[in-house]
Amino acid sequence: MATNAYQSRADIDGFAVDPDADFSLPGWTYRDPEFFAAEMERVIRPSWQIVCHVNEIAQPGEYRTLDYLGESVIVIRGQDDKVRAFTNVCRHRAMRLLQGPAGCARKIVCPYHAWTYEPDGRLSGVPHKAEYPALNIAESGLTPVALEQWRGFVFVCLEPGPFPTPAEMMAPFEAEVAPLRFEAMQSMGAVRHRPRDVNWKNVGDNYSDNLHIPVAHDGLTRLVGKSYRIEAHGWADRLLGDVTAGDKHNFWERFYTKHLPRVQHLPEAAQGRWLYYKLWPNMAFDIYADQIDFMQWIPTSPTTCLLREVAYCLPDDRREMKLARYANWRINRVVNAEDTWLIGQVQQGMASRSYTAGPIATSEVCLRSFARKIRTLIPEARLGHAPTPGWSKA
C-alpha cells in the first residue's frame, strides 16, 4: 500500500468515497509509535497552530511562544508594528533564545554567546565578529515561520502545504462570527497548560462526539436539552446548543440562565447560544455571549498530549457580566472533569488488543469527517492491526 499520502490539498478534499466510512479509526492508531511519527509529519507539521491573539502582543517587542514537535516558535511584534514568527533558535549554536510562554524583548539576546537579533529577525550584533570567517550577517537572521492572522488570532505553520489556512477553514461561518468582534477581544488570563495521558486524537474525537452528551454530561444536557447538534463543514466542525431556563438546573445553571446580561451587538439567536468550532486538526473555539474559550491539544507522545487553553472576552465592567462569566466557568469546569475521565477510560480501552475499530453512527458526521482525512493521509489507518514495523518508510 502506498504511503505517499497526498500530492496536493485537492487529493484530500476530493476524497469523497471512503469504503471504511462506517467505522472508526482502529485502536492501534491511538498508541502506536510509528503511526504517531507519521501523523506528526503528515498531519501536525503541515497544519496551522494557534499561538495567541494580536492584542496580547500589542506593543513592539511583546512576544508569545509555542512549543511543539521539538520546535519552539516565537511570535513577536516588531518596531514597525508588524507581527512575525521565527524559530526560537540562535543561528550560532542552536541556543533557545527566549524562555517561557510570554514576555517583551526590544532586542533578542542569546543567553549563550550574546548574539543579538532585532524583533524583525535581523542579526544585529555578534561579539568578536571578526573571528567568524564564514559569518554572513545578512543571511544569519532568525529563521522565519509561516504566519497567518484570522480575526485577531495568530497562527503559525512549520511546513505549509496541503491544508487550508484558518481563514479558509472558517470561511463558511464568517456571517455568524463577524458580530462576535473577535478582533477586539482581550485575554482573561495566562494560557493554561494541562497534560493528559491520552492520544491527541482522543481529545478531538470526544470534542466532536454528539452521542455522549445526553449520557455523560447531565449539566450540559439540562442547559441545552435536545437543541444540541453537530455539523461537519470540510475542514471545520460546527457544534451548537441553545441554553434554556429549567426547573431542574443546579445553582450555577439557574444563575447563568437568569443573570446572563444581554450583549447589545449580538443578534438574538446568539444571546443564549453555546457555539463550538473545531478546526483541523487539533484546535477549538467555545463561543458564548459572555466570552470565548480556546483549546488546543498538542501531541507529545503516542499516548500523551498537552491541553493549551485560554479565555478571551470583550471589555465589560457590568457586575452581572462578571458573575455570568464566573458561572460559565463553574458549569464548564464540571463538563471538563467529565470529559477528562471519559477520554482517560477510552485511552485505556485502546490499549486492548481485542479492540480493532468500532462502528460509527450516521449522525456522527464529525467523527466520520476526521477519520476520512486521517485515512486519506495515512492509508495504513484502514488496517485493523498495526502493520510490520518500518511500514511508514517503505
C-alpha positions in Angstrom: 0.0 0.0 0.0 1.4 3.4 -0.9 2.3 5.7 2.0 2.9 8.8 0.0 -0.4 10.1 1.4 -1.1 13.2 -0.8 0.2 15.3 -3.6 -2.0 18.3 -3.0 -4.9 19.6 -1.0 -7.2 18.5 -3.8 -6.3 14.9 -3.1 -7.8 15.2 0.4 -10.7 17.5 -0.4 -11.7 15.3 -3.3 -11.6 12.0 -1.4 -15.4 11.8 -1.1 -15.7 8.0 -1.3 -14.5 6.3 1.9 -15.0 2.5 1.9 -14.4 2.5 5.7 -16.8 5.4 6.4 -18.9 3.3 8.8 -16.0 2.5 11.1 -13.8 4.5 13.5 -10.0 4.6 13.3 -8.6 1.4 14.8 -7.3 1.2 18.3 -3.6 0.7 17.4 -3.5 4.2 15.8 -4.1 5.7 19.3 -1.0 4.1 20.8 1.5 3.1 18.1 4.8 5.0 18.0 5.3 4.6 14.2 1.8 5.8 13.4 2.3 8.7 15.8 5.5 9.7 13.9 3.7 9.5 10.6 0.9 11.7 12.0 3.4 14.3 13.2 4.9 14.5 9.7 1.8 14.3 7.6 -0.8 15.9 9.9 0.6 18.2 12.6 3.8 19.6 11.0 1.9 20.9 7.9 -1.1 22.2 9.9 -1.8 25.6 11.3 -1.5 26.1 15.0 -2.8 29.0 17.1 -0.3 30.9 19.2 -2.1 34.0 20.6 -4.2 37.0 19.9 -2.7 40.1 18.5 -3.9 42.1 21.5 -1.7 40.0 23.7 1.3 41.4 21.8 0.1 44.9 21.3 3.5 46.7 21.9 6.7 46.4 20.0 8.9 43.6 21.4 6.0 41.7 23.0 6.0 38.1 22.2 4.4 34.7 22.8 6.0 31.3 22.2 4.5 27.9 21.2 6.5 24.7 21.7 5.5 21.6 19.7 7.1 18.8 17.6 10.5 19.6 19.1 10.3 23.2 17.9 9.8 26.4 19.7 8.2 29.2 17.7 8.3 32.9 18.6 5.5 35.3 17.5 6.7 38.9 18.1 5.7 42.4 17.2 8.4 44.5 15.5 9.2 48.2 15.9 7.3 48.6 12.6 4.2 47.2 14.3 4.3 44.1 12.1 3.8 40.7 13.7 6.3 38.0 12.6 7.1 34.4 13.6 10.5 32.7 13.9 12.0 29.6 15.3 13.3 30.2 18.8 16.8 29.1 17.9 20.1 31.1 17.7 21.8 30.7 14.4 25.2 30.3 16.1 25.0 27.3 18.5 21.2 26.5 18.5 20.6 28.0 21.9 17.0 28.7 22.8 16.7 32.5 22.8 13.6 33.3 24.7 12.4 31.4 27.7 8.8 30.9 28.9 5.5 31.4 27.1 5.4 35.3 27.1 7.4 38.4 27.6 8.8 41.6 26.0 12.2 41.9 24.2 13.1 45.1 22.4 16.2 43.1 21.3 16.6 39.3 21.4 19.9 38.5 23.0 21.2 34.9 23.1 22.0 33.9 26.7 24.9 31.7 25.5 27.2 34.0 23.4 25.2 37.3 23.3 24.4 37.2 19.6 21.7 39.8 19.2 18.6 39.9 16.9 16.1 42.5 16.2 12.3 41.8 16.6 12.1 41.7 12.8 14.6 38.8 12.8 17.7 40.6 11.7 21.0 39.7 13.3 22.4 43.0 14.6 25.1 42.1 17.0 27.9 39.5 17.2 30.6 39.7 19.8 34.1 39.0 18.3 32.6 39.2 14.8 36.0 39.2 13.1 36.7 35.7 14.5 33.9 34.2 12.3 35.3 33.9 8.7 32.2 32.1 7.5 29.7 34.5 9.0 27.3 36.3 6.7 25.4 38.8 8.8 22.7 39.4 6.2 21.9 35.7 5.9 22.1 34.8 9.6 18.9 36.3 10.9 16.3 34.2 12.7 14.6 31.5 10.6 11.1 32.7 9.7 8.0 30.6 10.2 4.8 30.9 8.2 2.2 33.1 9.9 -1.4 33.8 9.3 -3.9 36.0 11.1 -7.7 35.5 11.3 -9.9 37.9 13.1 -7.1 38.9 15.5 -5.9 35.3 16.2 -2.3 34.5 15.2 -1.5 31.1 13.7 1.8 29.5 12.6 2.7 26.6 10.4 6.1 24.8 10.2 5.6 23.5 6.7 2.6 25.0 4.8 1.3 22.9 2.0 -1.8 20.7 1.8 -4.1 22.2 4.4 -6.3 25.3 4.2 -5.5 28.4 6.3 -7.6 29.2 9.3 -9.5 31.9 7.3 -10.2 29.3 4.6 -11.4 26.8 7.2 -13.7 29.4 8.8 -15.0 30.9 5.6 -18.4 29.1 5.8 -19.1 30.8 9.1 -18.0 34.4 8.5 -21.5 35.8 8.7 -22.0 34.1 12.1 -18.6 35.0 13.5 -18.5 38.7 12.4 -20.8 40.1 15.1 -18.8 38.5 17.8 -16.0 41.1 17.5 -13.1 38.6 17.9 -10.6 41.3 16.8 -11.4 43.4 19.9 -11.1 40.6 22.4 -8.7 40.6 25.3 -7.3 37.6 27.2 -8.9 36.8 30.6 -5.7 35.3 32.0 -2.5 33.4 31.1 -2.5 30.3 29.0 -3.2 27.2 31.0 -1.3 24.0 30.2 -2.8 20.7 31.3 -1.1 17.4 30.4 -3.3 14.5 29.6 -2.4 10.8 29.4 -4.3 10.2 26.1 -3.5 10.2 22.4 -4.2 13.6 20.9 -7.0 12.2 18.6 -8.9 11.0 21.7 -9.4 14.6 22.8 -10.6 15.7 19.4 -12.9 12.7 18.9 -14.6 13.4 22.3 -15.0 17.1 21.4 -16.9 16.3 18.2 -18.8 13.3 19.6 -22.5 14.2 19.8 -23.9 11.0 21.2 -22.2 11.1 24.5 -23.7 14.5 25.6 -27.0 13.1 27.0 -25.3 10.1 28.5 -22.2 11.7 30.2 -23.0 15.4 30.7 -26.0 15.9 32.8 -25.5 19.6 33.4 -24.9 20.4 29.7 -27.9 18.3 28.8 -30.1 20.3 31.3 -28.8 23.5 29.8 -29.2 22.8 26.0 -31.7 20.0 26.1 -32.4 18.5 22.7 -31.2 21.6 20.8 -27.6 20.3 20.7 -26.5 19.4 17.2 -23.3 19.0 15.1 -22.3 19.7 11.5 -19.2 18.8 9.5 -18.1 21.5 7.1 -15.0 20.3 5.3 -12.1 21.3 7.5 -14.1 22.7 10.4 -16.9 21.3 12.6 -19.7 23.3 13.9 -21.5 22.3 17.1 -24.1 24.2 19.0 -26.9 24.2 21.5 -29.3 26.9 22.8 -29.3 27.4 26.6 -32.8 27.5 28.1 -34.1 28.0 31.7 -35.4 25.0 33.5 -36.6 24.0 37.0 -34.1 21.1 37.2 -31.0 23.2 36.8 -28.5 23.3 39.6 -27.5 26.6 41.3 -24.9 27.8 38.8 -27.0 26.7 35.8 -30.0 28.6 37.1 -27.8 31.6 37.9 -26.3 31.7 34.4 -29.6 31.4 32.6 -31.3 34.0 34.8 -28.5 36.6 35.1 -26.6 36.5 31.8 -27.0 40.1 30.6 -27.9 41.0 27.0 -25.0 41.7 24.7 -26.2 44.5 22.5 -24.1 43.9 19.4 -25.1 40.2 19.1 -28.1 39.0 17.2 -31.0 37.5 19.1 -30.0 33.9 18.2 -26.5 34.3 19.7 -27.7 35.7 23.1 -28.1 32.3 24.7 -26.3 30.1 22.2 -23.3 27.9 23.1 -21.4 27.6 19.8 -18.4 25.5 19.2 -16.0 25.3 16.2 -13.4 22.6 15.9 -10.6 23.4 13.3 -8.4 20.8 11.7 -6.7 19.1 13.2 -6.4 20.0 16.9 -8.0 23.3 17.8 -11.4 24.5 19.0 -13.2 27.7 19.9 -16.0 27.5 22.5 -18.1 30.7 21.9 -20.6 32.1 24.4 -22.3 35.5 24.5 -20.2 36.3 27.6 -16.8 35.1 26.4 -14.9 32.6 24.2 -12.6 29.8 25.3 -9.9 28.5 23.1 -8.5 25.0 23.4 -5.6 23.2 21.6 -4.5 19.7 22.1 -0.8 19.3 21.3 0.6 15.8 20.7 3.5 14.9 22.9 3.8 11.1 22.5 1.6 8.3 21.2 -0.3 8.2 24.5 0.0 11.8 25.9 -0.9 15.3 24.8 -0.9 18.8 26.3 -4.1 20.8 26.5 -3.4 24.5 25.9 -6.3 26.8 27.0 -7.1 30.5 27.3 -10.2 32.5 27.6 -11.0 35.8 25.8 -13.7 38.4 26.2 -14.7 41.9 25.3 -14.2 44.6 28.0 -17.4 44.7 30.1 -17.4 46.1 33.6 -21.0 45.2 34.4 -21.3 43.2 37.6 -23.8 40.8 36.1 -21.4 40.0 33.3 -18.6 39.3 35.7 -20.9 37.0 37.6 -22.2 35.3 34.5 -18.6 34.6 33.4 -17.9 33.0 36.7 -21.0 30.9 36.5 -19.9 29.8 33.0 -16.6 28.7 34.4 -18.3 26.7 37.2 -20.5 24.9 34.7 -17.8 24.1 32.3 -15.4 23.0 35.0 -17.7 20.1 35.6 -18.1 19.3 31.9 -14.2 19.3 31.6 -13.8 17.0 34.5 -16.4 14.6 33.0 -14.6 14.7 29.6 -11.2 14.1 31.3 -12.5 10.9 32.9 -14.1 9.8 29.7 -11.0 10.2 27.4 -8.8 8.5 30.1 -11.1 5.5 30.1 -11.2 5.3 26.3 -7.4 5.5 26.1 -7.1 2.5 28.4 -9.5 0.7 26.2 -7.4 1.5 23.1 -4.6 -0.5 24.7 -6.6 -3.7 24.4 -5.7 -6.0 21.5 -9.3 -7.1 21.5 -10.4 -3.7 20.1 -9.9 -3.0 16.4 -12.4 -0.4 15.1 -15.9 0.3 16.2 -18.9 1.2 14.1 -19.8 4.9 13.6 -23.4 6.1 13.6 -24.6 8.1 10.6 -25.3 11.0 12.9 -21.6 11.1 13.9 -20.7 13.3 11.0 -17.7 15.0 12.6 -16.0 11.7 13.6 -16.6 10.4 10.1 -15.1 13.5 8.6 -12.0 13.4 10.8 -11.4 9.7 10.3 -11.7 10.1 6.5 -9.0 12.7 6.4 -6.6 10.6 8.6 -7.2 7.5 6.4 -6.5 9.6 3.3 -3.3 11.0 4.7 -2.1 7.7 6.2 -3.8 4.8 4.4 -2.5 2.2 6.9 -5.2 3.6 9.3 -7.5 1.3 7.4 -5.9 -1.8 8.9 -7.4 -3.4 11.9 -3.9 -4.1 13.4 -0.5 -2.4 13.2 1.4 -3.4 10.1 5.0 -4.7 10.2 7.4 -2.1 11.7 9.0 0.1 9.1 5.8 0.5 7.0 6.0 4.3 7.1 9.3 4.3 5.4 8.5 1.6 2.8 
